[in-house]
Amino acid sequence: MRVGVSGGAPIAPAVIGLFLALGLDIVQGYGMTETSPVVSTNTPDDNDPSTVGRPLPGVEVRIGENSELMVRGASVMQGYWNRPEETQKVLGPDGWLHTGDQAQIRDGRIVITGRIKDIIVTSTGEKVPPADMELAILADPLFEQVMIVGEQRPFLSVLAVVQARGLKELEAQVGPDQLADVLLQRVNRTLSAFPSYGSPKAIWWTTEPWTIENTLLTPTLKLKRLNLEQRFEKEIAAMYSRRPRGS
């Protein structure tokens, strides 16, 4: 294998850096079915792991309202078959496709920052893209899966799947009474580069993984956020029923 191309979900830059250090070219790209399917990609000779690369020749991109990535070009679909109303929702008369993804364009490269429908708006009006934060938290190997919670709530919280052996060792070190505080401290260390309003103030954890089979992940291994919120409704309510840590 000469080069591997990843898409569908972001890879932490540190992971890509590890592969590159081992001499294995891994690059990230971006696209969707409606764009046939590639919009942009890094290349082995022009690889910025924090981005999904430059648009392909013939593909135009721009940033629209609410930081939405817009795409236009010959590779963009003409519409959904026999679904004119759905087509009008995403494809303008000028040919610009609404991707539903928030992004930035940096030095000609695309940086995906989150899905518009996933953006959390707290009760104080702060808008938080959870995907970036979740990816940052996963840089700590103790956390295997995480989801940020906080829609129309006064602060952010974290649901987490924690590595069982690591959790047991940590509990032995700090004691059960301090475990929640220490886990939350570790979460917030990974988020030091984010704004202060993005610091979670509560955490709930389990060692049982979220899977496709238990309906908490999609077939492409993305979080089913609504299912997770419904499954852990009581646990989420409990996090907001007591005084937040760090307040």
N, C-alpha and C positions, 0 to 999 in steps of 0.2 A: 504494500500500500504506500502510495506516495504522499497523499494528502487526504485528510478527513474533513468533511464539511458538516457542521452541526446547525440545525434549525429547529423551530418549534417551541423551544424554551431556552432561556439564557444559560450559559455556562459561566461559572465564576472565573474572572480573569486569572486568578491564581492557579486554577486547574489547567487552563490553557497554557499558562506560563510553565507549568510543570511538564506538560507534554512537549512544549518547544525546547525546554532544557534537555529533554531526553532525545531530541532530534526528530520528533514526530510532529509533522505539520498538521495542526488542527485549526480550522478557521470557522468563524461564525457567519451565517448568512441569514437573510430575511425574505419572506415571501408569504403568499397565501394562494389558495386555489384560484381566486379571482384574478390573479396576476400571472398565471401560467407557468410555474408558480413563483419564480424568483424575481425579487425586486433588487436586491443588493447582496454583495458578498465581499468578505475579505479575500485576499489571495496570499499565498506563501511569501510573495515578495512585497506585499503591502498589507500587513496584518496588524491591526489595532484591536486587541482582545476585548477592549471595553466597548466596542462598537460592532455593528453588523455590516460594516464595510461601505463601499461606494456603490451607487446605483449602477446597474448594467447599462451599456450603451443603448440609447433609444428610450430609456426610462427617465421620466421627469418626477421629481419629488418636491414637495413644499410642505410647510407647516401651516395648518389651518386654525380654525377656532378651537379653543380649549387644548391647544398644542397637539391637535390630531395630525398624524401623518397622512398626507394626500399623495396619490400616485396617478400618473397618466402616462400612456404610451401604447404602442401597438400590441403589447402583450397583455394589456388590461382587457377584461371581458367586455362584450357588448351588452351583456345583461343576463339575468337568470332566465332559463327557459320557461316560457309561459307564466312568468311571475313578475308582471310589470310593476306592481306596487312595491314589491321587495326591491326591485331594481332601482326605482326612484329614490329609495331611502339611502342608497349607498353610492349611486353613480349620477353625477351631475350632467347637465346637457353639454357642458364644456369638456366632458371626458374625464374629469377628476374623480377618482375613486376614494371614498371615505374608508380607511382601513379599520377604524375603531381602536387603533393603537396611538398612544401618546409618544412623542419623540422629540428629539433635538437633532439639528444638523450641525455637526462640528467639523470644521476643516474639510467639508465635502463628504464626510462620513455620517451615517445614520446611527443615532443612539436611541434605542427603544427604552422608554421610561415606565411604561405600564399600559394596561388596558383601561380605556375610559370607563367602561362599565364596572371595573374593579376599584376605581378610586374611592377611598374612604373620605367622607366629609364628617368631621366631628361636630358635636353640638356647639362648639365655639367657632365653627366656620373654617377650620383648617382643612386643607385638602391634602391627603396623604396617598401616594402611590405605594401600595403594600408590597408589590412584587420586588422592588429594589431592596426594601428593608428585609424581606424574608430571605432573599439571596445572601445579603450581608450576614444575617444571623447564622445561616448554614455554613459559613466559613469556620465556625466553632464546631469541631467534630462531635461534640456531645449532643448537638441537636441534629436529628435526622430529618424531621419534617416540621415546618412551622407555618402558622397562619396568624396574621395581624388582624385584630378585631377592634372596632371603634366607631362604626357607622352611627352617627347621631348620639354619640356618648361623649362624656366630658374628657376622657383620656383614652389612650391606646392600651390594649392588653395583648397577650400572646397565648395562643394554644400551641403546644409543642409535643412532638414525639421525641423522647429522649433515649439515647443509647443506654440499654439496661445495665450493662456492666459499669459504664462510666458513672451512671447515676448512683449505683450502689457504693462505688468507691468514694464519690463525692459526699454522700450522706454519712459514711463512716468518718470522713475527715471533719465535717462541719457540724454534724448532728442534725436530727430531723427538724428541730425547731428553726434552724437557720437555713434550711435547704432552699426554701422559696426565695429568700432574699439573695442568696448566692447565685441561684439560677438567673434571677432578674438582673443582677449585676453583670453576669456574663453576657446576657443578651444586650444590655446597654453598652458594654464595651465594644461590641461589634458594630454598634450604631453611632459611634462617636462622631462620624463625619456628617451625620444627618442633623437637621434643625432640632432644637431642644423640645419643640412640641411633638417631635417624633419619638420621644423616649417613652416606651411602655412603662406602666406603673403597676401592672399585675401580670401574673403568669399562672397558667394551669398546664399540667403535663401528664403524659401517660407513656408507657413503654410499648403499647400496642400500635403497630403501624397502621397508617391509613392506606387503603388499597383499592383497586378496582372492584374486588369482590365484595368489600363492605360498603361499596357505593360512595366512597369519599374521594376517589380520584377518577378522572376521565380516562378513556382508553389511551390517551397520550400522556398520562401520568400528571396531569395538571390538577390543582385543587378544585374540588367541587365546593365552593365557598358556602353556598346556601345549604347544602347537605351537612357540611361541618357545623354551621351555626345551629341548625336544627338538632343534630345529634348531640351537641354539647350545650344545649340551651341552658340547662341548670347550672353547669359549670361556669358559663359566661356570666349568667346572672349573679352568681356568687362572687365573681371577681369585682363586680361593680356595686356590691352591697356593703362593702367594708371600705374603710379609709385607704386610699391608694398609697403604696410605698413610695417614698421619695417626695411626698407632698408636704 
